[in-house]
């Protein structure tokens, strides 16, 4: 009985581990024609090992473990790369430099979007006066499922248009987004520095997403720290590319890390993973402007109407803020 139980457990482990590797292989190679072949190979190999383990337990177990160890070592050694065939909007990773009270950002994206895939590409160098940094806004973008949101953090200056940051997957021309592939080193990470007429307008007016704006409760020092952290992230990604991860390294988890780095620690909570609920959680911890009840704030947070009205205007950023005023506006 003991030997039979051990054999059943061994076969379950082999099939489970092999299936996990088959899934990982399929989604890692999902942009290539070999994905199904890699997955099928793992399934077949696991099935053979599960069948033979009753006859040759030590040999079969050793072969299987060596194969798993080799694959895992190979997978862990896969490097993120900066030189790939990127889609045009992910072509350049921005960088920044502080000199006294000035911030210079290179490769600020300012595309003029005519459609989902039609645009006039513009990459610019912009200079920001840190003394004019007056506020920080958090934009929550949702589409389809309101429980899942993409966050964009935008720094508001008194003398120039805001500087927005969007942490995203850096996709190649032959890649499509997949949540499961995002676990498997399938996408590099990019932090886009952009004009709001690009990164916000494309979501409200072109992709027709629901976009809501929240004013972060901040001090001048917090704003400076937060901006410094973002610029450090830009430069770090430019120097050493990293992989996106659906759970551990994405727009939501990066925002929380940034807020913590800006001396605003908040406890972990399920709302930080079910990202559509994150604004309310930030509100509860005083990280979003709390001068009105959250239900009132939420009722006026949607900027869709203002964004469509402001579509043709150069002062897009001012117009999307006119009908929703915060204490610090």
Secondary structure as UniProt FT lines:
FT   HELIX           2..28
FT   TURN            29..31
FT   TURN            33..34
FT   HELIX           35..52
FT   TURN            53..55
FT   HELIX           57..76
FT   HELIX           88..90
FT   STRAND          95..99
FT   TURN            100..101
FT   STRAND          102..109
FT   STRAND          112..113
FT   STRAND          119..120
FT   STRAND          123..129
FT   HELIX           130..132
FT   STRAND          133..142
FT   TURN            146..147
FT   STRAND          150..157
FT   STRAND          163..170
FT   TURN            173..174
FT   TURN            179..180
FT   HELIX           181..183
FT   TURN            184..185
FT   STRAND          188..194
FT   HELIX           196..199
FT   HELIX           202..206
FT   STRAND          210..216
FT   HELIX           220..239
FT   TURN            246..248
FT   HELIX           251..261
FT   TURN            262..263
FT   HELIX           270..272
FT   HELIX           275..277
FT   HELIX           278..284
FT   TURN            285..286
FT   HELIX           294..299
FT   TURN            300..301
FT   HELIX           304..309
FT   TURN            310..312
FT   TURN            314..315
FT   HELIX           316..319
FT   TURN            320..323
FT   TURN            327..328
//
